[in-house]
Amino acid sequence: MSEAVVHVVDDDESARESLAFLLEAADFEVVSHASALALLDALPLDGAGCVITDMRMPDMTGLELVRELNARGCRVPIIMITGHGDIPLAVEAMRAGVADFIEKPFGESRILDALNRALEAGPPPQAQSGATVSASDEATLVRQRLETLSERERQVLEGVVDGQPNKVIARELGISPRTVEIYRAKLMAKMHADNLAALVRMTLSIRRG
């Protein structure tokens, strides 16, 4: 069993138990919380390796939880689970330091891959040091990939990273939402991004730089 403890936060009991069962079957130690406030009440999270939280919850949302954990100095990697309509909020969460966000519905491999990446990466970059060289190499690679994008692909990328839905991007560019989807698929391939979270993370890393 992994020594890292995974904290699952979701007000939906069935969803919470289902995810906990999946993670435990993959040999992770899991602690479940019925709300963001319940997680905060459990601080400090001894042995915490990662927090997986739903975005939409009563009393305190996943994004609000991220901000509160940051304010309290809890630098644990966080994975956000979100519905399709929550993408703008998920992008905002990425800006706040979330390691990954996963759109519903998701497969077992998607959540496990995200969890393993988060555990390997450790705390968000703000809490780390000594990673300048690797971060610089990655930034160079991302810039090289950005140069391969067409002007329209860059415009769609800007809209995506700003958290705009496809319909809004389409309206602003004077094209159809379906065409936006096509451009998004093309630019994700050129950027070597397996998912939307990876695409957002790459672009934000360049903007911060």
C-alpha positions in Angstrom: 0.0 0.0 0.0 1.2 3.5 -0.8 2.4 5.5 2.2 0.7 8.6 0.9 -2.8 9.3 2.2 -5.4 10.4 -0.4 -8.2 12.6 0.9 -11.4 12.4 -1.1 -13.8 15.3 -0.7 -17.3 15.0 -2.2 -20.8 15.7 -0.7 -22.3 13.0 -2.9 -22.0 9.9 -0.8 -22.3 7.4 -3.6 -19.7 9.2 -5.7 -17.4 9.6 -2.7 -17.6 5.9 -1.8 -17.2 4.8 -5.4 -14.0 6.8 -5.8 -12.7 5.7 -2.4 -13.3 2.0 -3.4 -11.5 2.5 -6.7 -8.4 4.1 -5.0 -8.3 1.5 -2.3 -8.5 -1.3 -4.9 -5.4 0.4 -6.4 -3.6 0.1 -3.1 -4.0 3.7 -1.8 -4.9 4.6 1.7 -8.0 6.8 1.5 -9.7 9.2 4.0 -13.1 10.4 2.9 -14.7 13.8 3.8 -18.4 14.7 3.1 -17.6 18.4 2.7 -14.8 20.9 2.3 -15.4 22.1 5.8 -14.9 18.5 7.1 -11.5 18.4 5.4 -10.5 21.7 6.9 -11.6 20.5 10.4 -9.2 17.6 9.9 -6.2 19.8 9.4 -3.3 19.2 9.6 -3.6 16.3 7.1 -1.0 13.9 8.5 0.6 11.8 5.8 -1.4 13.5 3.1 -0.2 12.8 -0.4 -3.0 14.4 -2.3 -6.5 15.8 -2.0 -9.1 14.9 -4.6 -12.1 17.2 -4.4 -15.3 17.8 -6.3 -15.9 21.3 -7.6 -19.5 21.9 -6.8 -20.4 21.3 -3.2 -22.7 23.2 -0.7 -21.3 25.6 1.9 -17.8 25.7 0.3 -16.9 24.9 -3.3 -13.8 23.0 -4.4 -12.3 26.3 -5.6 -13.0 28.0 -2.3 -11.3 25.0 -0.6 -8.2 25.4 -2.7 -8.0 29.0 -1.8 -8.5 28.3 1.9 -5.8 25.5 1.9 -3.4 28.0 0.3 -4.2 30.6 2.9 -3.5 28.1 5.7 -0.2 27.1 4.1 -1.3 23.5 3.3 0.7 22.8 0.2 -0.7 19.4 -0.7 -1.3 18.6 -4.4 -5.0 18.9 -5.3 -6.9 17.3 -8.1 -10.2 18.8 -9.0 -13.2 16.8 -10.4 -15.5 18.9 -12.4 -18.5 18.9 -14.7 -18.3 20.2 -18.3 -20.0 23.5 -17.2 -17.4 24.0 -14.5 -14.4 24.4 -16.9 -14.0 28.2 -16.4 -13.9 27.6 -12.6 -11.5 24.7 -13.1 -9.1 26.9 -15.1 -9.3 29.4 -12.3 -8.4 26.6 -9.9 -5.4 25.7 -12.0 -4.2 29.3 -11.6 -4.6 28.8 -7.8 -2.2 25.9 -8.0 -4.4 22.8 -8.6 -2.3 19.9 -10.0 -5.0 18.7 -12.4 -8.7 18.8 -13.1 -10.7 15.9 -14.5 -13.9 16.3 -16.4 -16.9 14.0 -15.6 -17.4 11.3 -16.5 -13.9 9.9 -16.2 -12.4 6.5 -16.5 -10.4 4.6 -13.9 -7.1 5.1 -15.7 -7.6 8.9 -15.9 -8.0 9.4 -12.2 -5.2 7.0 -11.3 -2.8 8.6 -13.8 -3.6 12.0 -12.5 -3.1 10.9 -8.9 0.3 9.2 -9.7 1.5 12.3 -11.5 0.4 14.5 -8.5 2.2 12.3 -6.0 5.4 12.2 -8.1 5.4 16.0 -8.6 4.8 16.6 -4.9 3.7 20.0 -3.5 2.8 22.9 -5.9 5.9 24.7 -7.4 5.5 27.7 -5.0 6.5 25.4 -2.2 9.5 23.8 -3.9 13.0 25.0 -4.8 15.8 23.7 -6.9 13.7 22.9 -9.9 14.8 25.9 -12.0 16.7 23.9 -14.7 13.9 21.4 -15.4 11.3 24.2 -15.3 13.4 26.2 -17.8 13.7 23.2 -20.1 10.0 22.6 -20.0 9.2 26.2 -20.7 11.5 26.2 -23.8 9.7 23.1 -25.1 6.3 24.6 -24.6 7.4 27.8 -26.4 8.6 25.7 -29.3 5.3 24.0 -29.5 3.4 27.3 -29.3 5.3 28.5 -32.4 3.8 25.6 -34.4 0.3 26.9 -33.8 -1.6 28.8 -36.5 -3.0 32.2 -35.7 -6.5 30.7 -35.3 -5.3 27.9 -33.1 -3.6 30.5 -30.9 -6.8 32.5 -30.6 -8.7 29.4 -29.6 -6.0 28.5 -27.1 -6.3 32.0 -25.5 -10.0 31.5 -25.1 -9.6 28.1 -23.5 -7.0 29.2 -21.0 -9.1 32.2 -20.1 -11.8 29.7 -19.2 -14.2 30.6 -21.9 -16.7 27.9 -23.1 -16.6 26.9 -26.7 -19.8 28.8 -27.5 -18.2 32.1 -26.3 -15.0 31.5 -28.2 -17.0 30.7 -31.3 -19.0 33.9 -31.0 -16.0 36.1 -30.5 -14.1 34.5 -33.4 -17.1 34.3 -35.7 -17.0 30.6 -36.2 -19.1 27.6 -35.1 -18.7 25.8 -31.7 -17.9 22.6 -33.7 -15.1 24.4 -35.5 -13.7 25.5 -32.1 -13.7 21.9 -31.1 -11.7 21.0 -34.2 -9.2 23.7 -33.6 -8.9 22.7 -29.9 -8.2 19.1 -30.9 -5.5 20.2 -33.4 -3.8 22.5 -31.0 -3.8 19.9 -28.2 -2.1 17.5 -30.6 0.5 20.1 -31.5 1.1 20.9 -27.8 1.3 17.2 -26.9 -1.4 17.7 -24.3 -3.3 14.6 -23.3 -6.1 16.5 -21.7 -7.4 20.0 -21.2 -5.7 20.3 -17.8 -2.3 19.6 -19.3 -2.9 22.2 -22.0 -3.9 24.9 -19.4 -1.0 24.0 -17.2 1.5 24.4 -20.0 0.2 27.8 -21.1 -0.1 29.2 -17.6 3.5 28.2 -16.9 4.6 30.3 -19.8 2.4 33.2 -18.7 3.9 33.1 -15.2 7.4 33.0 -16.7 
